Amino acid sequence: MSVTLPAVRAFVEVARAGSFREAAARLGVSQPTVSAAVRRLETAAGERLLVRDRDGVRLTGHGVRVLAHAASVVSAADGLEAELAGRSPGLTVGFMGEAAGALTAGLLDEVRRVSGGEVRLRRFDFDDPSCGLLTGVSDLAVVWPPLTTGDALEVRPLGTDRRAVAVPAGDPLARRAEVDPAELGGRVWVVPSSPDPVWRAFRHPGSIGVADVAGEVGSGAIEETLELVAAGRGVALLSESTDEHYARTGVVFVPLPTDHRCATAVAWRRGDTRPVLTGVVAGF
């Protein structure tokens, strides 16, 4: 069975919206039309790609893998339409919290130079560590690996940063120049709430060898994490440069030993070979 662009576009829009009804409204078609298009794609796949539940629509494991490729197809089609109309397609750059700052600014400058078109900046929280790449919302992203992406994304490291523990200003550790993970047992930790198990695990105190965790408080965004730390709800594993981008009264960042580091990277969908994108990646 041949796969049509309308079916691919419908699938991507449902995945982005989390709803067949909302996807139909965005596409300007009826809900049965969207449902039929997604069924055609699922027939071609030989299994379900989307599952309806009480919270809306969620992707199956196969659906997650297909979505990355489908989003690339839609992006390429949109780029072709823009070129045919004599417009520069531009790019959307996603980023998350600590992956902001000078690196994101440098990437935006390169996008403007190469594309000569509109540059859209989109911020994401802990619910999407791929910063819109896996859903097709972003074309490029500055991310904080490791991520659960399989072979869906290309990831190029940009640099590393020293890891640090965010503590309330009144905490005894706040006066320290450095803290060893062995000293961090028996504490409550503010940890990210994220659907990506690999990304979430790297930001858990267990990743630095802390086995004695007294409790965990979930957080959905960097700002929420800092608010919880300032309120004394727990401590958090972040990066040293967080203090530069998200200075927060009542929170002190205490570095871990220098061998504890985290990375920042630029990422894009594997197989996305649009000239504007490959040109940006080659020059950055």
C-alpha positions in Angstrom: 0.0 0.0 0.0 1.4 3.4 -1.0 1.8 6.0 1.8 0.3 9.4 0.9 1.4 12.8 2.2 -2.1 13.6 3.6 -2.0 10.4 5.7 1.5 11.2 7.0 0.5 14.8 7.8 -2.6 13.6 9.6 -0.6 11.2 11.7 1.9 13.9 12.6 -0.8 16.4 13.5 -2.6 13.9 15.8 0.7 13.1 17.5 1.4 16.8 18.1 -2.1 17.7 19.2 -2.8 14.5 21.2 -6.3 14.6 19.8 -8.0 13.6 16.6 -10.5 16.4 17.0 -7.8 19.1 17.5 -5.8 17.7 14.6 -8.8 17.9 12.3 -9.4 21.5 13.3 -5.7 22.4 12.7 -5.8 20.7 9.3 -9.2 22.2 8.3 -10.8 18.8 7.6 -13.3 16.6 9.3 -12.4 14.3 12.2 -13.5 11.1 10.2 -11.1 12.2 7.4 -8.2 12.3 9.9 -9.2 9.0 11.4 -9.4 7.4 8.0 -6.0 8.8 7.0 -4.3 7.5 10.2 -5.9 4.0 9.7 -4.4 3.9 6.2 -1.0 4.6 7.6 -1.5 2.0 10.3 -2.6 -0.6 7.7 0.7 0.1 5.9 2.5 -0.3 9.2 0.7 -3.5 10.0 0.0 -2.5 13.6 -1.3 0.3 15.7 0.7 3.6 15.8 -1.7 5.5 18.1 -3.8 4.4 21.1 -6.8 6.3 22.5 -7.1 6.4 26.3 -8.7 8.6 28.9 -6.0 11.2 28.6 -6.3 11.5 24.8 -4.1 9.9 22.3 -0.7 8.4 22.9 1.9 6.8 20.6 2.8 3.1 20.6 6.5 2.1 20.6 6.3 1.7 16.8 4.4 5.0 16.6 7.3 6.8 18.3 9.8 5.4 15.7 7.5 6.2 12.8 6.8 9.7 14.0 10.4 10.9 13.6 10.4 9.8 10.0 6.9 11.1 9.3 7.8 14.5 10.8 10.8 14.7 8.5 8.6 14.0 5.5 6.2 16.8 6.5 9.1 19.2 7.1 10.5 18.4 3.7 7.1 18.9 2.0 6.6 22.2 3.7 10.1 23.3 2.7 9.4 22.3 -0.9 6.2 24.3 -1.0 8.1 27.3 0.4 10.8 27.0 -2.2 8.3 26.6 -5.0 6.5 29.8 -3.9 9.8 31.6 -3.8 10.0 31.9 0.0 12.8 30.9 2.3 11.4 28.1 4.5 13.2 29.1 7.7 13.7 26.8 10.6 12.4 26.2 14.1 15.0 25.8 16.8 14.1 24.0 20.0 15.9 24.3 23.3 15.4 23.3 26.9 16.5 25.3 30.0 20.1 24.7 30.6 20.8 24.2 26.8 20.0 27.9 26.3 22.5 30.8 26.4 25.4 31.3 24.1 25.2 28.0 22.3 21.6 28.6 21.3 22.4 32.2 20.3 25.2 30.9 18.1 23.0 28.4 16.4 20.4 31.0 15.7 23.0 33.2 14.1 24.1 30.4 11.8 20.4 29.6 10.9 19.9 33.2 9.9 23.1 33.3 7.9 22.4 30.1 6.0 18.6 30.3 5.5 18.1 34.0 5.1 14.6 33.3 6.4 12.5 33.3 9.5 14.1 31.7 12.6 11.6 30.5 15.2 12.7 29.7 18.7 10.7 27.3 20.7 11.3 26.4 24.4 10.5 23.0 25.9 10.2 21.5 29.4 11.0 18.1 30.9 8.0 16.4 29.1 9.9 16.6 25.8 13.7 16.3 26.1 14.0 16.0 22.3 12.8 19.6 22.2 10.2 19.0 19.5 12.4 16.9 17.1 10.5 13.7 17.6 7.1 15.4 17.1 8.2 17.5 14.2 7.7 20.8 16.0 11.4 21.7 15.7 13.8 21.3 12.8 17.0 21.7 15.0 17.4 21.6 18.7 19.9 22.3 21.4 19.5 19.4 23.7 20.9 17.9 26.9 21.8 14.3 26.3 21.6 11.4 26.8 18.2 10.8 25.1 16.0 7.8 24.2 15.9 8.3 20.5 17.1 5.0 18.9 18.3 5.9 15.4 15.7 8.7 15.0 18.1 11.6 15.7 21.6 12.7 14.8 23.3 14.3 17.8 26.5 16.3 17.7 28.1 17.3 21.0 28.8 21.0 21.4 30.5 21.0 24.8 30.4 19.8 28.4 29.6 21.4 31.8 30.4 20.5 35.3 27.5 19.0 37.2 26.3 20.6 40.4 23.8 20.2 43.2 21.3 23.0 43.8 20.6 23.4 47.5 18.7 26.0 49.6 20.8 29.0 50.6 20.5 28.0 54.3 21.8 24.5 53.7 25.2 23.7 55.3 26.5 22.6 51.9 25.8 26.1 50.5 29.1 27.3 52.0 31.1 24.6 50.3 33.3 25.0 47.2 32.6 21.4 46.1 30.7 18.4 47.3 31.4 14.7 46.8 28.4 12.4 45.9 29.3 10.3 48.9 28.1 13.2 51.1 24.7 13.4 49.6 23.0 10.4 51.0 19.8 10.6 53.1 18.3 13.6 51.3 15.1 14.3 49.5 15.7 15.1 45.8 13.8 17.1 43.3 13.8 14.9 40.1 12.5 15.5 36.6 9.1 14.1 35.6 9.8 13.0 32.0 8.6 10.2 29.7 12.2 9.6 28.5 13.7 6.9 30.8 17.3 7.5 29.7 17.1 11.3 30.0 15.3 11.0 33.4 17.8 8.4 34.8 20.8 10.6 34.0 19.3 13.4 36.1 18.5 11.2 39.0 20.9 11.1 42.0 21.5 7.5 41.3 23.5 8.5 38.2 26.2 9.9 40.4 26.2 7.0 42.9 23.8 8.3 45.5 22.0 5.2 46.7 20.5 6.5 49.9 17.6 8.7 48.7 15.2 9.7 51.4 12.5 10.8 49.0 11.7 12.3 45.6 9.7 15.3 44.5 8.7 15.4 40.8 9.3 18.5 38.7 8.1 19.4 35.2 10.5 22.3 34.4 13.7 23.9 35.4 11.9 26.9 36.9 9.8 24.5 39.0 12.8 22.7 40.2 14.5 25.8 41.4 11.3 26.9 43.2 11.1 23.6 45.0 14.7 23.8 46.0 14.3 27.4 47.3 11.3 26.3 49.3 13.3 23.6 51.0 11.5 20.7 49.4 14.7 19.0 48.3 18.0 19.3 46.5 18.5 18.9 42.7 21.1 17.6 40.3 21.7 20.2 37.7 24.7 21.8 35.9 27.0 24.5 37.1 25.9 26.9 34.3 22.3 26.7 35.4 23.2 29.5 37.8 24.1 31.7 34.9 20.9 31.2 33.0 18.4 30.8 35.9 19.8 32.7 38.9 17.3 32.2 41.7 17.3 33.9 45.1 17.5 31.3 47.8 19.3 28.7 45.7 23.1 27.9 45.7 24.8 25.7 43.2 27.6 23.5 44.7 29.8 21.8 42.1 30.5 18.1 42.1 34.1 16.9 41.5 35.4 17.8 38.0 35.0 14.3 36.6 31.2 14.6 36.9 30.1 16.3 33.7 27.0 16.7 31.5 26.9 17.5 27.8 25.1 20.0 25.5 24.5 19.0 21.9 22.8 20.1 18.7 20.4 17.5 17.3 18.2 17.0 14.2 16.2 14.2 12.6 18.2 11.5 10.9 17.6 11.6 7.2 16.5 15.2 7.1 18.7 16.4 4.2 17.1 19.7 3.4 19.9 22.0 2.1 19.0 24.7 4.6 19.4 22.3 7.5 22.5 20.5 6.3 24.1 23.9 5.6 23.5 25.1 9.2 24.8 21.8 10.7 28.0 22.0 8.5 28.7 25.5 9.6 28.1 25.2 13.3 
